[in-house]
Amino acid sequence: MRGVYGLINLISVIVIVIFGNLLAQRYVFTADLTEDGIYSLSPATEKLVRELDDTVTVKVVFSKEIPYPYSTRTRYALDMLNDYRALSRGKIRLDVVSAEDAPELERAARLYGIPPVRVNVMEDDRIQIKRVYMGIAFVHGDRIENIPVVSDVSQLEYRISSILKGLQSDKKTLAFWKGGDKRSYDRLKELLKEGYEVKSVGLDEEGLSGADLLVVAGPEKKLSDDEVFAVEQFILKGGKALFLLDRVDADLQYGFGRTVETGLEGMLAGYGIDLRPALVYDLSSGMVNVSERRGGFVFRTVTPYPFFPRITGFSKESVITRNIEAVTLGFASPLGIEKKDGIEAAVLARTSERSGVLNAPFYVAVDRRFKEKDFSGPPQPVAAVVSGRFKSIFSDKKKEGEALKEGESRIIVIADSDFASDDFIGMSENAQFVLNAVDWLAEDDTLISIRAKRIESRPVRELSPALQRAVRYSSVVLPPLLAVFTGLGVWFYRKRRRVIL
């Protein structure tokens, strides 16, 4: 009889385990105790996923044996995708391509545009190069978007959510105008392409036709009246614009700078923004490499460079900058802000209290000496947002006809273009600042809150030697002691219960 009861108990346990797993797959509960909730999806993502209109199939193309630390990234990505699937109520289908079947894995990788990645792996006491796949593809109808390589999990939620959002609706068109050959913005364009249809244009009616957003980056020569007129009409018709402008073209190698006339100064002045022909410098600054020859040898050192101000003074009221901690600019100019009727202007970023302004001549050599009084402030605005009803600055009869005289819109002016270039975009949170600005102009605050989540290093503070020994020994001794005392407690409890019975 006892054997029958044992068999029934065993079968019951198996059934409970099976149904428990089925329920766990359908109803997911997790407790994320991290400060920024890095292991759980943000409310904006939850809202986005629950409002999906149609089914999206997610193809996960991960190789079987991905070495550490890449394996932790793919495991993190798979856990996150399972969270997306659980929230979607069937709208997201997760299809993990079998890593056991190498030909099938390679076929799927080719089909979804996922390239192989070469990684270093330690095998047989030596470093070898291994070829693996670490990509994700999103399929909706005949449209395919992918994350070719899961390399940076800190922005993975933003990338997945922006792809899902783009698959469910048409992307807005962003017209990008680069004003010269000195700077390249290829990395920025690639980031923008994740959420927008980016096209390189000229500043004329044909180039701006059909665009929702405009980015004007680093004009090196003065724009013609026709180009300024085209930009102004784009804004008056409701187009949103981001201006990355330099009033001083400085060269770190030669140590001097010259004033630049962009041609946009008059239009911006009409909106209450004065882009001054000067440079800001800050005691809080980025670093540059300096080469120095000593005794026939060349030594490289890293030194602070005040003309690369590290901006930490951001508006906490604006969603654009609320969660940004630092941005590194390069040869930025100060902005003046004047109140205009029907227009609201607000400072997004400013230098620190320990900063100053350099007027012409612009001597910007690395070895330039500053005095203590040079960093006496006050803080200088370097980025501003302007919204309201803008009025045309053109009264020329040739510009009349169908030209608008005023219109509602919003723009952002940043008094530096270097910080968004390929040389600077990876510094601090430069990329996040630009992307947040573009999303705000596009009236899409959803992705801004998702992008604000960061995975930060939080090292254990330095402990005294005595405390280190205490922690080390307690971690070794306490677990076994706890197990022993727990066992003794259970044994005494059962013994006492038998005596009572």
C-alpha positions in Angstrom: 0.0 0.0 0.0 2.9 2.3 0.9 4.3 1.7 -2.5 1.1 2.8 -4.2 1.0 6.0 -2.2 4.7 6.6 -3.2 3.9 6.1 -6.9 0.9 8.5 -6.6 3.0 11.1 -4.9 5.7 10.8 -7.6 3.2 11.1 -10.4 1.6 14.1 -8.7 5.0 15.8 -8.4 5.7 15.2 -12.1 2.3 16.6 -13.1 2.8 19.7 -10.9 6.2 20.4 -12.4 4.9 20.1 -15.9 1.9 22.3 -15.4 4.1 24.7 -13.3 6.5 25.1 -16.3 3.6 25.7 -18.7 2.1 28.3 -16.5 5.6 29.9 -16.0 6.0 30.3 -19.8 2.6 32.0 -20.0 2.7 34.1 -16.9 6.1 35.6 -16.3 6.9 37.3 -13.0 10.3 38.8 -12.3 11.7 41.1 -9.6 14.3 43.6 -10.9 16.1 45.2 -7.9 18.5 47.2 -10.0 18.3 51.0 -9.6 17.5 51.7 -13.3 15.6 48.5 -13.9 18.2 47.2 -16.4 16.8 43.7 -16.3 13.2 44.6 -17.0 11.5 46.4 -19.9 10.6 50.0 -19.4 6.9 51.2 -19.2 7.3 52.8 -22.7 8.4 49.5 -24.2 5.5 47.6 -22.4 3.0 50.1 -23.9 4.6 49.8 -27.4 4.5 46.0 -27.3 0.9 45.8 -26.1 -0.2 48.1 -28.8 1.3 46.2 -31.7 -1.1 45.9 -34.6 0.2 42.9 -36.3 2.4 39.8 -35.7 6.2 40.2 -35.8 8.4 37.1 -36.1 11.8 37.4 -34.4 14.5 35.1 -35.8 17.3 34.5 -33.4 20.5 33.4 -35.1 23.0 32.5 -32.4 25.8 29.9 -32.8 26.0 26.9 -30.4 29.2 27.6 -28.5 29.8 31.3 -28.3 32.8 32.0 -26.0 32.7 34.3 -23.0 32.1 37.2 -22.7 30.0 37.2 -25.9 27.9 34.3 -24.5 26.6 36.6 -21.7 25.4 39.1 -24.2 23.5 36.6 -26.3 22.0 35.1 -23.1 20.9 38.6 -22.0 19.4 39.3 -25.4 17.5 36.0 -25.4 16.1 36.7 -22.0 15.0 40.1 -23.1 13.3 38.8 -26.2 11.4 36.3 -24.1 10.2 39.2 -22.0 9.0 40.9 -25.2 7.2 37.8 -26.3 5.5 37.3 -23.0 4.2 40.9 -23.0 3.0 40.8 -26.6 0.1 38.4 -26.0 1.1 36.4 -29.1 2.0 39.4 -31.4 5.7 38.5 -31.2 6.7 35.1 -32.2 10.2 34.0 -31.2 11.9 31.5 -33.6 15.4 30.4 -32.4 17.2 28.9 -35.3 18.7 25.5 -34.3 22.4 26.0 -33.5 22.9 22.2 -33.7 22.2 22.3 -37.5 25.2 24.3 -38.9 23.9 24.4 -42.5 20.5 25.6 -41.4 22.1 28.3 -39.2 24.3 29.6 -42.1 21.3 29.5 -44.5 19.2 31.6 -42.0 22.1 34.0 -41.5 22.4 34.6 -45.3 18.6 35.0 -45.7 18.3 37.6 -42.9 21.5 39.5 -43.6 23.4 38.4 -40.5 27.2 38.3 -41.0 29.6 35.9 -39.2 31.7 37.5 -36.5 35.3 36.5 -35.7 35.9 36.3 -31.9 38.9 35.2 -29.9 38.5 32.0 -27.8 41.0 30.2 -25.5 41.3 26.6 -26.5 44.1 24.1 -25.7 45.9 26.8 -23.8 46.2 29.2 -26.8 44.1 31.9 -28.3 42.2 30.9 -31.4 39.8 32.7 -33.7 36.3 31.4 -33.9 33.6 32.3 -36.4 30.1 32.7 -34.8 26.7 34.2 -35.5 25.2 36.7 -33.0 22.4 38.3 -34.9 18.6 38.9 -34.6 16.2 39.5 -37.5 12.7 41.0 -37.3 10.2 39.9 -40.0 6.9 41.7 -40.6 5.2 40.8 -43.9 7.8 41.4 -46.6 9.9 43.7 -44.5 13.0 42.6 -42.6 15.0 44.6 -40.1 18.0 43.2 -38.2 20.5 43.6 -35.5 23.5 42.1 -37.3 25.6 41.6 -34.1 24.5 41.8 -30.5 27.6 43.7 -29.4 26.3 46.3 -26.9 23.5 45.3 -24.6 23.3 48.7 -22.9 21.1 50.0 -25.8 19.6 46.7 -26.8 16.1 47.5 -25.6 16.1 50.8 -27.5 17.2 49.1 -30.7 14.6 46.4 -30.5 11.8 48.8 -29.6 12.8 51.2 -32.4 12.8 48.4 -34.9 9.4 47.1 -33.7 8.0 50.7 -33.9 9.4 51.1 -37.4 7.9 47.8 -38.7 4.4 48.8 -37.5 4.4 52.2 -39.1 6.2 54.2 -41.8 9.4 55.9 -40.8 9.6 59.6 -40.9 11.9 61.1 -43.5 15.0 62.9 -42.2 16.9 65.2 -44.6 20.5 65.5 -43.7 22.7 68.3 -45.0 26.4 68.3 -44.4 28.1 71.6 -45.0 31.6 70.7 -46.0 34.3 68.1 -46.2 36.1 68.7 -42.9 33.8 66.5 -40.8 32.1 63.2 -41.4 28.8 62.2 -39.9 28.5 58.6 -41.2 28.2 57.1 -37.7 25.5 59.5 -36.7 23.6 58.7 -39.9 23.8 55.0 -39.2 22.3 55.5 -35.8 19.5 57.7 -37.2 18.6 55.1 -39.8 17.4 52.8 -37.1 14.4 55.0 -36.6 14.2 57.3 -39.7 14.4 57.2 -43.4 17.6 59.2 -43.8 18.5 61.0 -47.1 21.4 63.3 -47.9 20.0 66.4 -49.5 20.8 69.9 -50.9 19.2 72.9 -49.3 16.7 73.6 -52.0 13.0 73.0 -52.4 13.5 69.8 -54.3 15.9 68.4 -51.7 13.7 69.3 -48.7 10.4 68.1 -50.4 8.8 65.3 -48.5 11.0 65.5 -45.5 9.6 65.7 -42.0 12.9 66.6 -40.3 16.0 68.5 -41.3 19.5 68.3 -39.8 22.0 71.1 -40.9 25.4 70.0 -39.8 28.6 72.2 -39.9 28.3 74.7 -42.7 31.9 75.7 -43.6 30.9 78.4 -46.0 28.1 81.0 -46.0 24.8 79.7 -47.3 23.2 81.6 -50.2 20.0 83.6 -49.7 18.1 80.9 -51.7 19.4 78.2 -49.4 18.5 80.1 -46.3 15.0 80.8 -47.8 14.5 77.1 -48.5 15.4 76.3 -44.9 13.1 79.0 -43.5 10.2 77.9 -45.7 10.7 74.3 -44.6 10.3 75.5 -41.0 7.4 77.7 -41.6 5.6 74.8 -43.3 5.8 72.8 -40.1 9.1 71.0 -40.7 11.3 70.5 -37.6 15.0 71.3 -37.8 18.2 70.6 -35.8 21.1 73.0 -36.4 24.6 71.9 -35.5 26.5 75.1 -36.2 30.0 76.5 -35.7 30.9 80.2 -35.6 34.6 79.5 -35.2 36.5 77.0 -37.3 39.4 76.1 -35.1 42.3 73.7 -35.8 43.9 71.8 -32.9 47.0 71.0 -34.9 47.8 74.6 -36.0 46.5 76.1 -32.8 44.4 78.9 -34.4 40.8 79.5 -35.5 38.8 81.8 -37.8 35.3 83.2 -37.7 32.7 81.4 -39.9 29.6 83.1 -41.4 27.0 80.4 -41.9 24.4 82.6 -43.4 21.8 81.4 -40.9 22.6 84.0 -38.3 19.9 86.5 -39.4 17.2 83.8 -39.5 18.1 82.5 -36.0 18.3 86.1 -34.7 14.7 86.5 -35.8 13.9 83.5 -33.7 15.7 85.0 -30.6 19.0 83.0 -31.0 22.3 84.9 -31.2 25.1 82.6 -32.3 28.1 84.6 -31.2 31.5 84.5 -33.0 33.5 83.3 -30.0 34.7 80.2 -28.3 33.8 78.8 -24.9 36.4 77.0 -22.7 35.8 75.1 -19.5 37.9 73.7 -16.6 35.7 70.6 -17.0 37.0 69.4 -20.3 37.8 66.5 -22.6 41.3 65.1 -23.0 43.7 65.2 -26.0 46.9 63.3 -26.8 50.0 65.4 -26.9 53.3 64.3 -28.4 56.5 65.5 -26.9 60.1 64.8 -28.0 62.7 64.1 -25.2 66.2 63.0 -25.9 65.4 61.5 -29.2 62.3 59.7 -28.0 58.7 60.7 -28.6 56.4 60.5 -25.6 52.6 60.7 -25.7 50.7 62.1 -22.8 47.0 62.8 -22.2 46.1 66.3 -21.1 42.9 68.2 -20.4 41.9 70.6 -23.2 39.6 73.4 -22.1 38.3 74.1 -25.6 36.7 70.6 -25.6 34.2 71.5 -22.8 32.6 68.6 -21.0 29.1 69.8 -20.5 27.2 68.6 -17.4 24.8 71.5 -16.9 21.6 70.3 -18.6 18.0 71.2 -18.2 16.2 68.8 -16.0 12.8 70.0 -17.2 13.3 68.9 -20.8 12.8 65.2 -21.7 15.8 65.7 -24.2 18.4 66.2 -21.5 16.7 64.9 -18.3 18.7 61.7 -18.1 22.0 62.9 -19.8 25.0 63.3 -17.5 27.7 64.6 -19.8 28.4 65.6 -23.4 31.8 66.5 -24.8 31.8 69.4 -27.3 34.6 70.6 -29.6 35.2 74.3 -30.2 31.7 75.4 -29.2 30.4 78.9 -29.3 28.2 80.7 -26.7 24.5 81.4 -27.5 22.6 84.5 -26.6 18.8 84.1 -26.1 16.4 87.0 -26.6 12.6 86.8 -26.0 10.5 87.2 -29.1 6.7 87.5 -29.4 5.0 84.2 -29.9 8.2 82.2 -29.5 9.5 80.3 -26.5 13.2 79.6 -26.1 14.8 77.5 -23.4 18.5 76.6 -22.6 19.2 72.9 -23.0 22.9 72.9 -22.0 25.4 75.3 -20.6 29.0 75.3 -19.5 30.0 75.1 -15.8 30.7 77.9 -13.3 34.4 77.4 -14.0 34.3 78.5 -17.7 35.0 81.5 -19.9 34.7 83.0 -23.4 37.5 83.6 -25.8 37.0 86.4 -28.4 39.2 86.9 -31.5 42.0 86.3 -32.1 41.5 82.6 -31.5 44.7 81.1 -30.2 43.7 77.5 -29.2 47.0 75.7 -29.0 47.3 72.8 -26.5 50.1 74.7 -24.6 48.0 77.8 -24.1 48.3 79.0 -20.5 45.2 80.0 -18.6 45.0 82.0 -15.3 42.7 81.2 -12.4 40.6 84.3 -13.1 40.0 83.1 -16.7 37.6 80.4 -15.3 35.4 82.8 -13.4 32.2 82.1 -15.4 29.4 82.8 -15.7 28.0 79.6 -17.4 27.4 80.0 -21.1 24.5 78.5 -23.0 25.6 76.2 -25.8 22.3 74.5 -26.8 18.8 75.8 -26.9 15.3 74.7 -28.0 12.9 77.1 -29.7 9.2 76.6 -30.5 6.3 78.7 -31.4 5.1 80.8 -34.3 8.1 81.8 -36.5 8.0 84.8 -38.9 9.9 85.1 -42.2 12.9 87.4 -42.4 12.5 87.8 -46.2 10.7 90.8 -47.6 12.1 90.6 -51.1 9.4 90.8 -53.7 11.1 87.9 -55.5 10.5 85.7 -52.4 6.8 86.5 -52.3 4.0 84.6 -54.2 3.3 81.3 -52.5 6.0 81.8 -49.8 4.7 81.6 -46.3 5.2 84.6 -44.0 4.8 82.7 -40.7 4.2 79.2 -39.3 4.2 77.0 -36.2 7.3 74.7 -35.7 10.1 73.8 -33.3 13.9 73.8 -33.8 17.0 73.0 -31.7 20.3 74.9 -32.1 23.5 73.5 -30.8 26.6 75.8 -31.1 28.9 73.0 -32.3 29.0 70.5 -35.0 32.2 68.6 -34.1 30.6 66.7 -31.2 28.3 64.9 -33.6 31.0 64.0 -36.1 32.6 60.6 -36.4 35.6 61.7 -34.2 33.4 62.8 -31.3 30.1 60.8 -31.4 31.4 58.0 -29.3 32.4 60.3 -26.4 30.4 60.7 -23.2 26.7 60.7 -24.2 27.0 62.7 -27.4 25.1 60.2 -29.5 22.2 60.0 -27.0 22.0 63.8 -26.9 21.6 64.1 -30.7 19.2 61.1 -31.0 17.1 62.5 -28.2 17.0 65.9 -29.9 15.8 64.3 -33.2 13.2 62.2 -31.4 11.8 65.3 -29.6 11.6 67.2 -32.9 9.8 64.2 -34.4 7.4 64.4 -31.4 8.3 60.9 -30.4 9.2 60.9 -26.7 8.7 57.1 -26.3 12.1 56.1 -27.5 13.8 58.9 -25.5 12.7 57.3 -22.2 13.9 53.8 -23.4 17.3 55.1 -24.6 17.8 56.8 -21.2 18.3 53.4 -19.5 22.0 52.7 -18.9 24.1 49.8 -17.7 26.7 51.3 -15.4 29.7 49.9 -13.7 29.2 49.9 -9.9 32.4 48.6 -8.4 32.5 47.7 -4.7 34.1 50.5 -2.7 37.6 50.0 -1.4 37.5 48.0 1.9 40.1 47.9 4.7 42.3 44.8 4.9 40.6 43.7 8.1 37.2 44.0 6.6 38.3 42.2 3.4 39.5 39.2 5.6 36.2 39.3 7.5 34.2 39.2 4.3 36.4 36.5 2.8 36.2 34.1 5.8 32.5 34.7 6.5 31.6 33.9 2.9 33.5 30.5 3.3 32.4 29.6 6.8 28.8 31.0 7.1 27.1 28.9 4.3 28.2 25.5 5.7 27.4 26.5 9.3 23.9 27.8 8.1 23.3 24.4 6.4 24.4 22.5 9.5 22.2 24.5 11.9 19.3 24.2 9.6 19.7 20.4 9.5 20.0 20.2 13.2 16.9 22.3 13.6 14.8 20.1 11.3 16.2 17.0 13.1 15.2 18.3 16.6 11.8 19.3 15.3 11.1 15.9 13.9 12.4 14.1 17.0 10.3 16.2 19.3 7.2 15.6 17.1 7.8 11.8 17.2 8.0 12.0 21.0 4.7 13.9 21.3 2.9 11.5 19.0 
